[in-house]
Amino acid sequence: MNELAAQVQEAIEQALRALNEERGPEEQIEIHAQTCLFGEASVLDSLSLVSVIVDLETSLSDMFDRAISLTDDRAMSRDPVPFTDVGALKAYILELLA
Amino acid sequence: MTDYSGKIVLVTGARRGVGRLITEHVLKQGAQVIGFSKHLDEGEKSEQYRAIEVDVGDADSVAKGFEQVRKQFGRVDIVINNAAVLTSQYAMIMPAAAVKAMLDVNILGTFLVSREAAKLMRKNKWGRIINIGSMAASLEPIGDSVYAASKAAISTLANVMAKEYASLNITCNTLGITGIATDMLSQLPKDKIDSVIASLPLPRYATPDDIFNVIDFFGSERSGYITGQTVFLGGVN
C-alpha cells in the first residue's frame, strides 16, 4: 500500500473508531476493508453513516488542505454509491485525490 | 436577558437591518459573534465580532466560510439564519431572476448554513438554529407569493431539521417577525405595510426588543426542550 492509500485508510479507520467511542461494548463495529457502511447489510444506521462521512470529510480536508466532499452530486449520482464498504470508500477518495 | 458569555453566535446577513440589530444585541450580552455577509463592512464592530464574506446562496462560499469558522473558533453554538432577499411584485410580472434570487438566499442559504452549522455543533452535542421567518408566511400578502413561500419553507426546514438533529441536542426553531423599520421594509409601499400592521391582533410595528425576546428564548440553555416551533410576533398565527 502506498503512502497516500495508507493515509486514507487511516482516516477512514479513525472516523469509525470515533464512532465506536460513542457506542456501547455490544455495538462496536469491526473495522476492515469489507465493513459494510451502506445498504441492507450495513453495520451503521443512517445517522451514524452521516457522522462518519462528516468526520472523514473534515479530516481529509485538513490532511490534504483542500475541500473534499464525499456526498456531492458526483458521489450521490453513482450506482452504487461510493461508500458501500470501507474498500469502496477508500478507492473513491483516492480517485478524488488523484 | 439571556447571557451569551462563552457562546459563539453566527448571524447571517449581519451587516444590515434585523441581522445588524441581533448582532449588536448578542454582542452586548457577551457573545463572540461571527457575521456572514455578502459584502464586508469597512471596520469590524469589536474584538468580539468577526466578519466573514459569504454568499449564503452559494454552496462553495458557505463551505469556505465555515472552514474559516472551524479553523478559527473550532465550533459554533447558535446560528441565526437572517439573510434574506425580498422582491415584492405581482406574480404575473415577477421576473424569474428575482424569484431565483429569493429562493437562493432565503431557502438554499438557510439550508446550507444550517447544514454546515450542524456538522460543527454535533461535536459538542449542543446547538441552537434559529431561522428568521416572517408574518408573510402566514398572512400571504398579495405581491409576496415567492417571499411568503420562501419564509414558509424555512419554517418547514427547521421542523424537519429539528427531528434530524434532536439526538445531537441541536434545536431548530423559527421566529416569524412582523414589520420593523429596516432597509428591506422601506422597499415596500408604506400604505401597504401600514394596512397589514393595522390588521394584526396587536396592531403595531415590532420593536427590536420584541425580536430579541424570542431570540433569547430560543437560544437559551433552558430551551433545550423547545424545537420545531414557529413563534410569530404580533398575534399572527
Interface residues (C-beta under 8 A of the other chain):
Chain A: L47 S51 V54 T58 S61 A67 S69
Chain B: D60 A63 K64 E67 R70 K119 R122 E164 S167
